[in-house]
Amino acid sequence: MPISIRDVKRTGKDRDWIESVYDEYLDSLSDLNTGIFLSVNANAPQRDEIFASWFATEQSHPLMIMQGSEPVGFALVTRPRIHAKNETPVDFCLSEFFVRERHRRTGIGRNAAALIFDRFAGEWEIVVYQRNPGSVEFWRKVVAGYSRGRYREATRHGEVRERFRSRPRPQAAD
């Protein structure tokens, strides 16, 4: 079944779906022992603030990952407002990326990531906690394959940072 992504900023039904699986996403991160994921539960006021920032600013682009007509994950692309000192600014960050567990290791995540990178052409940065070796390995493979080996990786403060440039792919003729 084909993989697609769609912008969900202005659709309440898609936002509701993302909110409904958000606890599943947090559970998948809770084993990292960073201390920040456990504090955002369904009744926490921070949760409302998180989703308000996802859906209310021009700096964020919430996306639904679809397999055919079934939602199987979500992503959040953001435009950084503040750039780190002595670093080349990036155009986009993949701030959140989630594929439901039963759909993992099927190529959906890799294909969705490529669609996202193609949609937002520019300089990218993906930051992954070193404590999450599965994600570090996944993003290394995805970025290396997508960029054809033209990327930079740096590790600092317990994070692995992948930087690369994406370009829009030509659209297929109808």
URGIBEL-V303152 format. One line per field, one symbol per residue. ss: DSSP state (h for helix, s for strand, l for the rest). phi: phi as a letter, one per 20 degrees, with the letter a starting at -180 (. if undefined). psi: psi as a letter, one per 20 degrees, with the letter a starting at -180 (. if undefined). Layout:
BEGIN
ss = ???
phi = ???
psi = ???
END
This chain:
BEGIN
ss = llsssssllllhhhhhhhhhhhhhhhhhhhhhllllllllllllhhhhhhhhhhhhlllssssssssllssssssssslllllllllllllsssssssslhhhllllhhhhhhhhhhhhllsssssssslllhhhhhhhhhhhhhhllllssssssllssssssssllllllll
phi = .fdbcbfdfddffffgfgffdfffffffefffleneefeddgdffffffgffffdddfeccfcdeddmdefcrbbcecdfecdfgmcffdebcefbbbcggfdfmcnffffffffffffdfqedccdcfffdfffgfgfgffffffelnebccccalmcdddcaddcfeffffe
psi = qqprqqpjhjohghgggghhjhhgghhhihiiliihhiinahjphhghhghghgiiqiiqnpqppqocjppiarqopqophpqqqkqpqqhqqnhqpppqgijqkiiggggggghgghhnpapqppppphimhghggghgggggggjljmrqpqpqkjqpppprpqqpqpqqq.
END
